[in-house]
Every structure is written in C-alpha cells, then in structure tokens.
Amino acid sequence: MDTQLIIGTQVDSGAVAGLAPGKFNRHTFWCGQSGSGKTYALGVVLEQVMLATRLPVLIFDPNSDFVRLAEARPETSATHAARWAERRIRVLGPGGDEPLQVRFVDLPTRSRAAIMQLDPVAEPESFNASLRVGEQMRSDPPQRGELIDWLRRDGDPDQRRFVMRLENLGITEWDVWAWGGRDACDVVDENHDATVLDLGSLREPGELKAAALAVLDHLWENREARQPRLIVIDEAHNLCTPDPTTPVERLLTERIVQIAAEGRKYGLWLVLSTQRPSKVHPNALSQCDNVALMRMNAPTDLAALADAFGFIPTELLNRSPRFTQGQAIFAGGFSPEPQLVQMGARITAEGGSDVSVPMR
C-alpha cells in the first residue's frame, strides 16, 4: 500500500485528503480557469511527490512560476524546511543554477529543419546544405557570434543561401543555443529531484519552442533507458495545441502526443496543465488516467470533461463553477475515490504572482 501524499482536506467531510504516489505512473490532466489557484495547487502536489518518492520531476515552466522551487517559504515549519533542503533542485534560466540552453547540432534532423522553416522536398539544396553544416559544426564548432563568417568561408552557393535564411530569421542571435557547451539535456540526465526549465525567461517564442522540442526529443530518443520521470508541462496549450500551424508546433504536438500514447511503458509520465480542455490536443488528453479539476465556468468545457473523463461524478462536475480558490476535484487512478479538496499550503515560494491594482 502506497503512503498517501497529503495535499489538503476534503471539503465535504473535513477529512485529510491524499493521493497515491504510485499512481503517478499514469498521465495526469490538470485543468482550471485563470484565478482558480491551478499553479499553486499543482505546486502543492509536486512538493509532496518530491518528498515521498525518488521520481525525478521535470517542469516546463513558461511563466516562471516554479523558479523559486528550491526556496522554502518563511512560514514553512523548520522540520519541513530541513527536509526540503535535502532535495536536489536545478533551475535553468536567469537567476537559476545555469542558463537554459540547448545544442542545435544535437537536435534530430527534422527538428533542425523545422526551426529553420526548411522543407526538404520544396527546398532540397538548402536542406542538404543544413545537413552538411551540421556535420561540419560537430567536427569544427564555431564560437558564439562567429557562425555567419564561419559558414561563408567555403563559398558554396547552397551554403550561402542557407546563411541568408539564418540571418533573415535571426536564429543565430537566439540566447538559447549552447554552442557546443553544456545544455539542458545534460542537466536532465543527472536525474535531480526536480529540474525547472524557465521557458518564460526566453525572449523569442521560437526559442521557447526550440528548447522544449530539444528536451522532449532527447527524452524520447533515450526512452529505452526506462528512467522514470514525471514531465510537467504547465500551460500545455503552448506546446500541444489542437491546431498546430508552424513546423515546430507540429513537431512539438506530435512528440507530446507520442509520449502520451507510448511513454508510459518507458517511464515517461505526463502532467498536462491548462486553463481549458479544448486548448490541448485531444489525442494527448484522451491518454490521461488522472484528473485534477479546479473552477471552470464554461458549460462547453464541463461537457467536454464529462465526455473525456466519465469517472468524474456528475454532481462534482456541476459544482465546479462555484469552487472557491484552491478547491479541486481529484479523480482517477491516483485518488482512491473522487474527492473535492481544499488544497493545503505550499512549502516553497511561488515564482509568479498576480499584479495588484495600484491604489491612490
């Protein structure tokens, strides 16, 4: 029998509310509209997972909400603060332990082409040039700021067109590239108790998606190692949209759907957090066996949740529009029975907060 993760109290009975940590080996869908306390509540559960298990947690953090995960709140008890100090937590991004960077040459060919918006059929010369450049960069890597001159040195016309594409897209100016140095995948492979990827710190939307794609590709390419990992994607609609439009968006959605469909047997378990179920690709949503649902007002969203997760009692779903901040339904494998919970307090500090109205 698993030790329960204590996450708060049951609203209707006042009894202690708990989740089964061993059942996080299933995918989890986490949903709640803005202002429901979704990110705070997710932090409560992740803290308890980290205290009770040795499961490495990887957080894709687009709003910098988890960048202070290593810091105990001042009001946290000395006992809990001492236990928390034993956890190995790495934050990648400004103000963290290391920059959030990835190596372009380590990306799969399809991912590199998508980032450069290259079509291998419509633009075979430029695509072929990109393959040759990748091999050259592995054997003779240029330094940051030297790539354009380094690429022009051969005078190859196909390579010149490739260089022009890089300049026009501004890709070489992105801060996300590690240029042969240590990158996020190296840190992920160290299996810390938690690794936070501060995607919100990246300037360009393309950088955010390139970093996420690089790490997800790496996890999938190394899936045969069967290293258990909880992959938390906050604001999952940014990376797993139902209607991807760009090549990178299509690859990101494809990879997350693939992990949702096949990742469980390799120990790759998702937590997909978003404001609305319709914002996440249905092929990822349908693979989730655990559900946490906070306040939701839209009848269409509640109907979609009822259709996707028939194990949530209708009477609990119908109460969702009246939930106060911090109340959530937990149902599925990790909850012995569906329960309405008032979330407990966080151990750690939150990275983001609402902006208050300035008063006179």
C-alpha positions as CSV (number, residue, x, y, z in Angstrom):
1,M,0.0,0.0,0.0
2,D,1.4,3.4,-1.0
3,T,1.9,6.1,1.6
4,Q,-0.6,8.8,0.7
5,L,0.5,12.2,-0.4
6,I,-1.3,14.6,2.0
7,I,-2.5,17.5,-0.2
8,G,-5.2,19.2,1.9
9,T,-8.6,18.5,3.4
10,Q,-11.8,17.1,1.9
11,V,-14.3,19.9,1.5
12,D,-17.4,17.9,2.5
13,S,-16.1,15.9,5.4
14,G,-13.0,17.8,6.7
15,A,-11.0,14.6,6.5
16,V,-7.4,14.5,5.3
17,A,-7.2,14.4,1.5
18,G,-4.5,12.3,-0.1
19,L,-3.3,10.9,-3.4
20,A,-1.5,7.6,-4.1
21,P,2.1,8.4,-5.3
22,G,2.5,5.1,-7.0
23,K,-0.3,6.0,-9.4
24,F,1.7,8.9,-10.9
25,N,2.9,6.3,-13.4
26,R,-0.1,7.3,-15.4
27,H,-0.6,10.6,-17.3
28,T,-2.4,13.4,-15.5
29,F,-4.6,16.2,-16.8
30,W,-4.7,19.3,-14.6
31,C,-7.3,22.0,-15.5
32,G,-8.7,25.2,-14.1
33,Q,-9.5,28.6,-15.3
34,S,-7.4,31.7,-14.6
35,G,-7.6,32.7,-10.9
36,S,-8.6,29.2,-9.7
37,G,-5.3,28.6,-8.0
38,K,-4.2,26.0,-10.6
39,T,-0.5,26.6,-10.5
40,Y,-0.3,27.0,-6.7
41,A,-2.3,23.7,-6.2
42,L,0.0,21.9,-8.8
43,G,3.0,23.1,-6.6
44,V,1.4,21.5,-3.5
45,V,1.1,18.1,-5.2
46,L,4.6,18.3,-6.8
47,E,6.2,19.1,-3.5
48,Q,4.6,16.0,-1.9
49,V,5.7,13.8,-4.8
50,M,9.2,15.0,-4.3
51,L,9.1,14.4,-0.6
52,A,7.6,10.9,-0.8
53,T,9.3,9.5,-3.9
54,R,12.6,9.4,-5.8
55,L,10.8,10.2,-9.1
56,P,12.7,13.0,-10.9
57,V,10.3,15.8,-11.8
58,L,11.0,17.9,-15.0
59,I,9.0,21.1,-15.2
60,F,8.4,23.1,-18.4
61,D,7.7,26.5,-16.9
62,P,6.5,29.1,-19.4
63,N,5.5,31.7,-16.8
64,S,8.5,31.4,-14.4
65,D,6.1,30.1,-11.7
66,F,8.4,27.4,-10.4
67,V,11.8,29.2,-10.5
68,R,11.8,29.5,-6.7
69,L,11.1,25.8,-6.1
70,A,14.3,25.4,-4.1
71,E,13.3,28.1,-1.6
72,A,11.2,27.3,1.4
73,R,8.6,29.9,2.4
74,P,9.3,31.8,5.6
75,E,6.2,30.4,7.3
76,T,7.2,26.8,6.5
77,S,8.0,24.8,9.6
78,A,11.6,24.1,10.4
79,T,11.0,20.4,10.0
80,H,9.6,20.7,6.5
81,A,12.2,23.3,5.6
82,A,15.0,21.0,6.7
83,R,13.6,18.1,4.7
84,W,13.1,20.3,1.7
85,A,16.8,21.5,1.9
86,E,17.8,17.9,1.2
87,R,16.2,17.9,-2.2
88,R,18.3,18.4,-5.3
89,I,16.7,21.1,-7.4
90,R,18.1,22.7,-10.5
91,V,16.6,25.8,-12.2
92,L,17.8,26.6,-15.7
93,G,17.4,30.2,-16.7
94,P,18.4,33.7,-15.5
95,G,18.9,33.7,-11.8
96,G,19.0,30.0,-11.7
97,D,21.8,27.5,-11.5
98,E,22.7,27.5,-15.2
99,P,21.4,29.2,-18.4
100,L,18.6,27.4,-20.3
101,Q,20.4,26.4,-23.4
102,V,20.4,23.5,-25.9
103,R,22.8,22.4,-28.6
104,F,21.5,22.9,-32.1
105,V,23.6,20.2,-33.7
106,D,22.3,17.6,-31.3
107,L,18.7,18.1,-32.5
108,P,17.2,15.5,-34.8
109,T,17.4,16.5,-38.5
110,R,13.6,17.0,-38.7
111,S,13.7,19.4,-35.7
112,R,16.6,21.4,-37.0
113,A,14.7,21.8,-40.4
114,A,11.5,22.8,-38.6
115,I,13.3,25.5,-36.6
116,M,14.8,26.9,-39.8
117,Q,11.4,26.5,-41.6
118,L,13.1,24.3,-44.3
119,D,11.0,22.0,-46.4
120,P,13.3,19.0,-47.6
121,V,11.1,18.5,-50.7
122,A,10.5,22.1,-51.8
123,E,14.0,23.3,-50.9
124,P,16.3,20.3,-51.3
125,E,19.5,22.3,-51.8
126,S,19.1,24.4,-48.7
127,F,18.0,21.3,-46.7
128,N,21.1,19.3,-47.9
129,A,23.3,22.3,-47.0
130,S,21.9,22.2,-43.5
131,L,22.9,18.6,-43.1
132,R,26.4,19.3,-44.3
133,V,26.7,22.3,-42.0
134,G,25.5,20.1,-39.0
135,E,28.3,17.7,-39.7
136,Q,30.9,20.5,-40.0
137,M,29.8,22.1,-36.8
138,R,30.3,18.8,-34.9
139,S,33.8,18.4,-36.1
140,D,34.8,22.1,-36.1
141,P,32.4,24.0,-33.9
142,P,32.4,27.9,-34.2
143,Q,32.2,30.2,-31.3
144,R,29.1,32.3,-30.4
145,G,28.9,35.3,-32.8
146,E,31.2,33.7,-35.4
147,L,28.8,31.3,-37.2
148,I,27.9,33.5,-40.2
149,D,31.5,34.2,-41.1
150,W,32.4,30.6,-40.4
151,L,29.6,29.4,-42.8
152,R,30.7,31.8,-45.6
153,R,34.3,30.7,-45.7
154,D,33.7,27.9,-48.2
155,G,31.9,30.0,-50.9
156,D,29.4,27.2,-51.5
157,P,26.3,28.8,-53.2
158,D,23.9,26.5,-51.4
159,Q,25.5,27.3,-48.2
160,R,25.3,31.0,-48.9
161,R,21.5,30.6,-49.3
162,F,21.4,28.7,-46.1
163,V,23.3,31.5,-44.3
164,M,20.9,34.1,-45.7
165,R,18.0,32.1,-44.3
166,L,19.7,32.1,-40.8
167,E,20.3,35.8,-41.0
168,N,16.7,36.6,-42.1
169,L,15.2,34.5,-39.4
170,G,17.6,35.8,-36.7
171,I,18.1,32.3,-35.4
172,T,21.8,32.7,-34.7
173,E,21.1,35.6,-32.3
174,W,19.0,33.5,-30.0
175,D,20.3,33.1,-26.5
176,V,19.0,29.5,-26.3
177,W,22.0,28.0,-28.2
178,A,24.7,26.3,-26.1
179,W,27.3,26.4,-28.9
180,G,28.9,23.1,-28.0
181,G,28.8,23.8,-24.3
182,R,26.7,22.2,-21.5
183,D,23.0,22.1,-22.2
184,A,19.6,21.4,-20.6
185,C,19.6,17.8,-21.6
186,D,22.9,17.2,-19.7
187,V,21.2,18.5,-16.6
188,V,18.1,16.5,-17.1
189,D,20.2,13.3,-17.4
190,E,21.6,14.0,-14.0
191,N,18.2,13.0,-12.5
192,H,17.8,15.7,-9.9
193,D,14.8,15.6,-7.7
194,A,13.5,18.5,-9.8
195,T,14.7,20.3,-12.9
196,V,12.9,23.5,-13.8
197,L,13.2,24.8,-17.4
198,D,12.4,28.6,-17.1
199,L,10.9,28.9,-20.6
200,G,9.5,32.3,-19.6
201,S,13.0,33.7,-19.5
202,L,13.5,33.3,-23.2
203,R,12.9,36.4,-25.4
204,E,11.5,34.9,-28.6
205,P,8.6,32.4,-28.9
206,G,10.8,30.4,-31.3
207,E,13.4,30.0,-28.5
208,L,10.9,28.7,-26.1
209,K,9.6,26.1,-28.5
210,A,13.1,25.1,-29.7
211,A,14.2,24.5,-26.1
212,A,11.1,22.4,-25.3
213,L,11.5,20.4,-28.5
214,A,15.1,19.7,-27.9
215,V,14.5,18.3,-24.4
216,L,11.4,16.3,-25.4
217,D,13.3,14.9,-28.4
218,H,16.1,13.9,-26.1
219,L,13.8,12.1,-23.6
220,W,12.1,10.2,-26.4
221,E,15.4,9.2,-28.1
222,N,16.6,7.8,-24.8
223,R,13.4,6.2,-23.8
224,E,14.9,2.7,-23.8
225,A,16.8,3.6,-20.7
226,R,13.4,3.4,-18.9
227,Q,14.4,6.1,-16.4
228,P,11.1,7.0,-14.7
229,R,10.3,10.7,-15.0
230,L,7.4,13.0,-14.3
231,I,7.2,15.5,-17.1
232,V,5.1,18.5,-16.0
233,I,4.0,20.9,-18.9
234,D,2.5,24.0,-17.4
235,E,0.2,25.9,-19.8
236,A,0.3,22.8,-22.0
237,H,-1.6,24.5,-24.8
238,N,1.6,26.4,-25.7
239,L,3.3,23.2,-26.7
240,C,0.5,20.7,-27.5
241,T,-2.2,22.7,-29.4
242,P,-5.1,21.0,-31.2
243,D,-4.3,23.1,-34.3
244,P,-0.5,23.5,-34.8
245,T,0.4,25.8,-37.6
246,T,4.2,26.1,-37.8
247,P,6.6,23.2,-38.4
248,V,7.9,23.4,-34.9
249,E,4.4,23.5,-33.4
250,R,3.6,20.4,-35.4
251,L,6.7,18.5,-34.1
252,L,6.1,19.5,-30.5
253,T,2.4,18.4,-30.6
254,E,3.4,15.2,-32.4
255,R,6.1,14.4,-29.8
256,I,3.9,15.1,-26.8
257,V,1.1,13.0,-28.3
258,Q,3.6,10.2,-28.9
259,I,4.8,10.3,-25.3
260,A,1.1,10.3,-24.2
261,A,0.4,7.3,-26.3
262,E,3.5,5.3,-25.8
263,G,5.6,6.8,-23.0
264,R,4.1,5.0,-20.0
265,K,5.9,1.8,-20.7
266,Y,9.2,3.7,-20.8
267,G,8.5,5.6,-17.6
268,L,7.7,8.9,-19.2
269,W,4.6,10.2,-17.4
270,L,3.0,13.5,-18.3
271,V,1.2,16.1,-16.2
272,L,-0.6,18.4,-18.7
273,S,-1.8,21.6,-17.1
274,T,-4.0,24.2,-18.9
275,Q,-7.0,26.5,-18.5
276,R,-9.3,24.8,-20.9
277,P,-9.5,21.2,-22.1
278,S,-10.2,22.3,-25.7
279,K,-6.8,24.0,-25.8
280,V,-4.9,20.7,-25.6
281,H,-4.7,18.2,-28.4
282,P,-7.4,15.6,-27.9
283,N,-5.0,12.7,-28.6
284,A,-3.0,13.7,-25.6
285,L,-6.0,14.5,-23.4
286,S,-7.5,11.1,-24.0
287,Q,-4.5,9.3,-22.6
288,C,-4.8,10.8,-19.1
289,D,-6.0,8.5,-16.4
290,N,-5.7,11.0,-13.5
291,V,-7.6,14.3,-13.4
292,A,-7.4,17.4,-11.2
293,L,-10.1,19.9,-11.9
294,M,-10.4,23.4,-10.4
295,R,-13.0,26.1,-11.0
296,M,-14.5,26.0,-14.5
297,N,-17.4,28.2,-15.6
298,A,-17.9,27.4,-19.3
299,P,-20.6,24.7,-19.8
300,T,-18.9,23.6,-23.0
301,D,-15.7,22.8,-21.1
302,L,-17.5,20.9,-18.4
303,A,-19.3,18.9,-21.0
304,A,-16.0,18.1,-22.7
305,L,-14.6,17.0,-19.4
306,A,-17.6,14.8,-18.6
307,D,-17.2,13.2,-22.1
308,A,-13.4,12.6,-21.7
309,F,-13.4,11.5,-18.1
310,G,-16.5,9.5,-17.3
311,F,-15.1,8.6,-13.9
312,I,-15.7,12.1,-12.5
313,P,-19.2,12.1,-10.8
314,T,-21.6,14.5,-12.5
315,E,-22.6,16.1,-9.2
316,L,-19.0,17.1,-8.5
317,L,-18.5,18.4,-12.0
318,N,-21.6,20.5,-11.7
319,R,-20.2,22.2,-8.6
320,S,-17.1,23.3,-10.3
321,P,-18.3,26.8,-11.3
322,R,-18.9,27.5,-7.6
323,F,-15.5,26.4,-6.4
324,T,-13.5,28.9,-4.3
325,Q,-9.9,29.5,-5.0
326,G,-7.8,26.4,-4.1
327,Q,-10.6,23.9,-4.4
328,A,-10.2,21.0,-6.8
329,I,-11.7,17.6,-7.8
330,F,-9.2,14.8,-7.8
331,A,-10.3,11.6,-9.6
332,G,-8.8,8.6,-11.4
333,G,-6.1,6.2,-10.5
334,F,-4.2,8.4,-8.0
335,S,-7.4,9.1,-6.0
336,P,-9.0,6.1,-4.3
337,E,-12.3,7.7,-4.9
338,P,-13.3,11.0,-6.5
339,Q,-12.8,13.8,-3.9
340,L,-13.3,17.5,-3.6
341,V,-10.3,19.0,-1.9
342,Q,-9.3,22.3,-0.3
343,M,-5.6,22.5,-1.1
344,G,-3.1,22.8,1.7
345,A,-0.2,25.2,2.0
346,R,2.9,25.2,-0.2
347,I,6.3,24.5,1.3
348,T,8.1,26.6,-1.4
349,A,7.9,30.1,-2.7
350,E,5.9,30.9,-5.8
351,G,7.8,32.5,-8.7
352,G,5.0,34.5,-10.1
353,S,2.0,36.3,-8.7
354,D,-0.9,38.4,-9.8
355,V,-0.4,42.1,-10.4
356,S,-2.4,44.2,-8.0
357,V,-4.4,47.2,-8.9
358,P,-2.5,50.4,-8.0
359,M,-4.4,52.4,-5.4
360,R,-4.3,56.2,-4.8
